[in-house]
């Protein structure tokens, strides 16, 4: 499912590039297109693993005490193959503007830093700062869609009822019918503040994660020759390692964010996290420190291909859209 959607996306974009109209677009528009396409392709490819990760992070009834393989089997049993992609519509709807803004603003912030803070040079520190600022910008602009995606993925409905009734006690009641329904319901319950519930740990986590991701990816690429940088395998390897290291340092904050996002969907009496620090301490004291890393193993399985595909697709899209190489942009800026 993911590969077919991705192939169609890249085919359409490739056809667009053949036309001369693409050459008239500003560079930042091309960067938006490249980033959005790369994000959609990468997110759809790992959608089933993302769904399972959310169920583990939020301690969904019937899923919090079993492993990844058993979770996949249970989800397939109750919801069928479409269950693996539940919430992926909201995820892709979020990731297209998110990735587009993330990659485009990274390039723009990077040029701005090079123009105004020459003392920092052109090394990895610039990538770290530009990546962090870009991550924060993208999160603030698209967070309500991330909230909707989490709430939809948290729901587990018995869409494939079996003869026995023993499993029904482990299935949560479906509350939301789609993205629009989530956003409207949450807004009615708590206004704009409710739509940004959990944005604190998200920002605290995304600033170092996004910065480290770009920092590590660009630094690893600098370690290989220019000819090797054209290799898809080299790009995939650099992207995979960048995502792996960046996610490890910030994962507990992602767990806090997910739990804050689904608090109003859990049984009465459950812990409510007033802020990021309170969330971290409450999880450790009531659920154990291991809960801060719940779903980390599947996140490793997911993040490696996701970040690798995202960075590689972005670089390929830049080539297809004929975006000037960054080295040339730097030399012009310096001149």
N, C-alpha and C positions, 0 to 999 in steps of 0.2 A: 504493500500500500504506500509506504513512505517513498520507496524508490521510484514508483510509477509517477507519483505527484512531482517528485524532484526532477525526473527526466523531462516531463512535460514543461515544467517551469523553465529549465535551462534551454529547451528547444525553442520556446517562445522568445526568450531573451536573445538567443543566438540569431533568430530571424530578425529581431528588431535591430541588432547591431549591423546587419548587412545593409540597412538603409543609411542614406547619407544624413538623415535627420539627427541621428545620434551624435554626430560630430558638432552639431550646433548647441548641444546642451552644455550648461556650465559644469565645471568639474565637480562641484559639491552635489549637483543633482545626480551625476553618474555615480558618485560615492554612495548616495542614498539608495539608488537602485541596486548597486552591487551588494551593499550591506543587507538590505531587506531580503533579496533573493537568497543570499547565503544563510541568513538566519532561518528562513522558512524551510529550506532544504535540510539543514542540520537538525532542526527541532522535530520535524516529521519523522526523520530517520530513527530517532530514539524515543518516540512518544510512548511506546509500551513500558519502557523502563522508567520513564518519568512518572507515569501513573502509579506504578508500584512503589516508587520512592516516596511519593506524597502519602500514600496509604500507610507506609511504615513510619514516616515522620510524625504523622498526626495520631498515631496509635488507634487507627480505625478498628472498630470491634471486629474480631475474627481474623485480623491481619497482623496485629502488633507482635505476636509471639511466634510467628512462623517465618521461615526463610523466604528467599527470593523465588526459588523454584516452586515451592508450595503456594506462594502468593499468586504467581502466574497461573498455576493450575486452577486455583479457586476462582480467580477472576474470570478465566475462560469458562468455567462451569456455570457461573451465575449470570454472566453478561455476554458470553460469546466473544468472537473476534472483535466486534465493534467496541467492546468494553475497554480494549487496550488503547483505544483512541478517544475515549470519553474525556472531554475537556481539551482535546487537541485543537479544536476549532478556536477556542478562546486563546489557547497557547500560541497558535500561528498568528491569530489576529493581533496578539500582543507582540510577538517576536518580530514581525515584519517592521513595524515602526520602531520597535526597540533596537533591533540590530541595525536598521538603517541609520537611526540617530547615533547609535553607539560608534559605528565605524566612521560615519561622516564627521561627527563632532570630534572624534579622536584625531582625524587628519587636520581639522581646522584648529583645534587646541594646540596641536603639535606645531603647526606653522606659526601660530600666535606666540607660543613660547620661544621658538627659534628667532622670531623677529624682535621680541621685547626683552628676552633674558638670555643674551648671548653668552653670559658667564657660565650657563649650564652646559654649553657645548651642544653637540648633536648626538650624544650617547644615550645609553639606556635610561638615565634619569629623566630625560624628556619624555620617553615612552611611558614611564611609570606615572608621571604627573598628568600627562595628556590622557592616558587610559583611565585613571581614577576620576578625573573631571568628566570625561565622556560617559563613564558608567553611571555617575550620579545624575547627570542630565537626562540620560535615557530612562532611568528608573522613575524619576519624578514625573516624566511625561506619560508613562505607560503603566503606572502601578495599579490603577483600578482594574485593568484587564488581567493583571497577574492575580489579583484577589479573586476575580471571577473564575479564572482557570483553576485555582486551588479549591474553591468551594465546589465546583462541578466534579473535579477529580476525587474529592473526599467522599462524595456520595457513592454508595454501592447499592444498586437496586437489583432485586431478584428477577431479572428479565428472562431467565431461562429456568423456570420453576421445575423442580424435580418432584418425584412421587413422595419422598419423605419430607417431613416438616422440621427435622432436627436442625437444618442449616439456617432456617429463617430467623432464628433468634440472633444470629450473628450479622444480620444485614440491616444497615441503617436506612431510615426512611428518606425517600427522595423529596427534597424541598424545592429545588430549582429546576426549571425546564430548559433554560438556555442562558446565553450570555446577557441578553437584554434583561431577562427576568432577574438575574442575580444583581445587576447594577441598579435596577429600579427598586428592588426589595431592600438592598443594603442602604441605598440613599434615603428611602422612607424611614428606615429604622434609626439612622444616626447621621444623616447628612453627609457632607464632604469628608468630615472627620472619619466616619465609618468606612468610606471608600479607601482611605489611606491607613487603615488599621494594620499595624505591623511594618510600616514604612521605615521606622527607626532602625531596627536591626537589619533591614534590607540595605539601607544606606551605609550603615557602619560596616556591613559585610562587603558590599559591592565596591566601595572605594578602594580598599586594599586588593580585593580579588581582581577587579578589572584592570587596575594598575599593574599588578603582578603578571596577569595573563599577557598583556601587551609587552611588558618588560621582558619576560622570559622568552616569548615567541620571537621578538625582534633580536634579542641577544643571541639566541640559538642560531638564527639565520645568519647573523654576522660571523659565526664560527665556521661556516662552510663557504666554499667558493661560490662565485656568482653563477657558474654553470650548474652546480649542484642545487642551487636555490630554485632552479626551474623544475626540478624533479618533484612530482606529486608525492612520492613516498617521503621525501625529506620534509616537505611542508606538513604532511600528515603527522610525521614523527615530532616535529617541533611543536605543532599545535596540541598534540596529545599530551606531551610533557608539560606544556604551559598550563593546560587545564587541570592536570593532575596535581601539580604542586600548588597552584593558586587556590583550588577548591579545598584542599586539606586544611589550610590555615584558617579558613573562614566558615567551615561547614556548621559548627554549633550555632552560629547566628542564623543560618538558614533554617535550622530546626525551630528556633524560637519564632522566626517569622511565620512559618507554616502553622504553628500551634495558635499564634495570635489571630491568624486569618480565619480559623475555623472554630473559635471559642464559642460563638453564639449557636453553633450547630451541634455542640456536644451536650451531654446530659447535665442537668442542673447539679450544682455542687462541684463541678470541675474547676480546676485552678484557672484563674484569670491573671494574665501578665500585664501589669500596669505600664511597664517599660522594659527595655532590653535587659538591663542588669537584673531586674526583678524576675524576668522570665528565665534567665540563665540559672539564678540561684534556686528558683522554685522547681525547675526541672531536675536539678541535681538532688535537692532534698526530698522530693516526692516521687520522682521516677527513676532516680539513679543517674550517675554521670554517663553511663553507657547510652542513655537516651539522647544525649547531645550528639551522638554519632550514629543514631538509628538510620538505616538506609545508606550509610556511607559506602558499603561494599557495592551496592547496586549503582550508587552515584559514580563510583570509579568506573564501573562498566559503561555507564551512560556518558560521563563527561569526557572520557578519552575520545570516543568517536565523534561526539557532539562538537567539541572545540576544534578537533582536528579537521572535521568536515567543514565547519564554519570558516576557519582561517583559510583553508585551501580553496573553498568555493569563492571566498572574497577575493583572493589573489587571482583566481582564474577569471572571475567576473571583471576585475580591473583590466585584465589583458583584453578580454572581448570588447569591453566598452572603450578601449584605447585611452585609459586614464594615464597621464604622464607618470613615469616612475618617480618614486619619492626622492631618489638621489638627485634627479634633475631639478626637482622643485626646491631642494635644499640649496643647490648651487645658485639658482636664480635668486632665492631669498637672501643668501649671504652676499651676493653681488649687489 
